[in-house]
Amino acid sequence: MNIRAFYRATKVENAQPPYDTIHLKVFYPGKISEGEIDMNQEMMPVDSQHAPFPVVIFLSGFNCHPQMYEWLAVKLSERGLVVVTFSWVEESFPGKVNMTPGINFQLWKPDNYGTGSTSSTLPTIILELERLNSEGILAGMLDLEKIILGGHSAGGRIAMENADPRFYPQVAAAFAYGTTSVAPVILGHELGKILPLADSQPLLLIGGTCDGVVAKMNVYNGFPENATIGVEETFAQAISGGRDDSYLLLLEGANHFTISDPFDPTTARPFLDFPATKPEDEIRSLMAETIGLFIDAHVRQQSIAFDQLKELLNNSHPLIKSFERK
């Protein structure tokens, strides 16, 4: 399968110029027969074998370029998914310009949390997906009732919080790496509080045993300096479960930026991280397989994927520190 991608640019509603444009990269399964190649052709035809395609929207970490996650976008597209990554540079606070997943900080405040979407980018991206489904090479090929939110770090948190039919009825599941729902003290929350999640859609929460960024953020917000306690408490307290479609997976030896390849040490906060202690390429391979099977099982409802996911998570894999399901 040939994985191809194209770019789109669109305006973010209510954002002020010059920080009002979001740039998307859309990955899709391509197909071209020998003899059909045109030297002037940039857009490869779509391999419609798996259409209509569920769509993954991946939200990057704070000051993390989306190129860091292209390896995962390609892996998921190879399974017959359309994957959207994006970059948005905004003035997140007065005088502070960052690349962000788009966070509505007002909706993180104690009196506001849970009353609206904490994402300032998802409405724009979903609207652009509707346009893509009405024109161009992906017209009629997107299943916009099966959108999966995924993300890393702050982007992972936004993915978890917005898998909520009150805000986005199109979202069918979410996955996240290196994040928690620990309440941000800086916005007025009490120390050591876990904010609830909607818990209405399947969720895969993944953490690493060497995640130094999560460990240090835990301390700031009232938890011990531990790489996994905030992740574990999120799974324990923020999700009631009962449907057997919520998963907690802790990866042995993975740090905060294990999910990124290539890794960019010039931005974000790699200086807070702990060293990874296991081969990161092997961890990423396990991560991609788990995410792919999770989507196949709980979004595509493929019975064989349920069995494969169960076997993968229960076979004492050396890179799996622990696994829970509820």
Secondary structure as GFF3:
##gff-version 3
##sequence-region A 1 326
A	DSSP	beta_strand	2	11	.	.	.	ID=ss1
A	DSSP	beta_strand	21	30	.	.	.	ID=ss2
A	DSSP	three_ten_helix	48	50	.	.	.	ID=ss3
A	DSSP	beta_strand	53	59	.	.	.	ID=ss4
A	DSSP	three_ten_helix	66	69	.	.	.	ID=ss5
A	DSSP	alpha_helix	70	77	.	.	.	ID=ss6
A	DSSP	beta_strand	82	87	.	.	.	ID=ss7
A	DSSP	beta_strand	89	93	.	.	.	ID=ss8
A	DSSP	beta_strand	96	99	.	.	.	ID=ss9
A	DSSP	three_ten_helix	105	108	.	.	.	ID=ss10
A	DSSP	alpha_helix	122	132	.	.	.	ID=ss11
A	DSSP	beta_strand	142	152	.	.	.	ID=ss12
A	DSSP	alpha_helix	154	161	.	.	.	ID=ss13
A	DSSP	beta_strand	171	177	.	.	.	ID=ss14
A	DSSP	three_ten_helix	185	187	.	.	.	ID=ss15
A	DSSP	beta_strand	203	208	.	.	.	ID=ss16
A	DSSP	alpha_helix	212	220	.	.	.	ID=ss17
A	DSSP	alpha_helix	229	233	.	.	.	ID=ss18
A	DSSP	pi_helix	234	238	.	.	.	ID=ss19
A	DSSP	beta_strand	246	251	.	.	.	ID=ss20
A	DSSP	three_ten_helix	270	272	.	.	.	ID=ss21
A	DSSP	alpha_helix	280	298	.	.	.	ID=ss22
A	DSSP	alpha_helix	303	313	.	.	.	ID=ss23
A	DSSP	beta_strand	320	325	.	.	.	ID=ss24
###
